[in-house]
C-alpha cells in the first residue's frame, strides 16, 4: 500500500505566508522594525488614499485579473499600495466577484471598505461585445441573451432609425444599417438603449473610415457602401487573416470579368440562416442577394465587417485567382481555372 499523498496547502495559507513576508521579513531585511511595518500596513488598510467627497470613476475591463483591478484603483488614486490591497483581498477571499464594467466609488473609502463595496457593487456601465461578421439579426439575438437591450429594439433602430452620419449618404431609401454597425466592445449605461449602442457603433465606424481609407476607396472608384459590401463578403468567407486579401482578389477579378461572384455567404444571407454549407436548392433562392443568380455586387452588405476585412477590400492581393474553396479547418484554397478548381473539389472531397 502506498503512503498517503501529502495534503496540499490551502490558498488562504499561502496568502497568510505572503502577508508574513510583507509584514515582517521584508521590513526586517531593510532594517525596519516589524511594529512599524505592521502600523504601515494597518494604515494602508484603514485610511483613504486621497480623502474627499468626490466620486471617482474607474473601469474594470472584461477578463481583468484582480491584480489588474488593484492597479486600476491605484492609478485612479483610490489606493496607495497595490500589493497590500491584492494580498489582503486574497487572504479574505474578496478577490473573486468583481464584474467587468464602469464604477463610481467615493474617495472617502479605505481599502477594506472598497473591497467590501466591490463585492456587491453593480457597475454603472457594462460591456457589450459585438463580434465581427455578425448581422443585425444575429446581434439582436446576442443582445436578447444579455438582457440589457431588447433585440427587437435593436432591429427597429437598425432598420428604420434616423441616423445622419456622412458615410451613410449612399444608402438607398429604406436600406438598413447592415455593414456599418462596427463590431467591437462597447461600454453602455446599464439602462442603455438600442439607439445609444448603434450610435456608438456608427461613431466607431466613422473613426475607422478615415481620410486614408476614403482615399483608397476613391482610387478604386468605390463609395463607402460598396467597400463595406465587399468587406462583408470577405468577413464571412475568410476565417484567417492570410485569406482575406486573397478572397478580395477573387471578388475583384470576377467583377472585372463580369462573372457572377458565386459566394455562398450571400446565399445564406438571402436564406436568413447560418449553416456550414449550401445546397443546389439553396443556390436557386430568388433574391437580389444571391450572387449565383445575379452578377455584380449584392444590393448591400451581408454582415458587419471588422477593420481587417475592410482593409482587405481596400487593398486586395494581386492574383489570377477566380475560384476558392474552404477545407474542413476553414482554410481556403485557390484556383485560376475551372480545371484547377475541379481538382481542388476532388482533392478535398467536395464534388
Buried (B, 14 or more C-beta within 10 A) or exposed (E): EEEEEEEEEEEEEEBBEBBEBBBBEEBEEEEEEBEEBBEBBEBBBEEBBEEEEEEBEBBBEEEBEBBBBBBBBBEBBBBBBBBBBBBBBBBEEBBEEBEBBBBEBBBEBBBBBBBBEBEEBEBBBBBBEBEBBBBBBBBBEBBBEEEBBBBEBBBBBBEEBEBEBEBBEEBEEEBBBBBBBBBBEBBBBEEBBBBBBBBBBBEBBBEBBEEEBBEBBEEBEBBBBBBBBBBBBBBBBBBEEEBBBBBBBBBBBBBEEEBBBBBBBBBBBBBEEBEEEBEEEBBEBEBEBBBBBBEEBBBBBBBBBBBBBBBBBBEBBEBEBBBBBBEEEEEBBBBEEEEBBEEBBEEEEEE
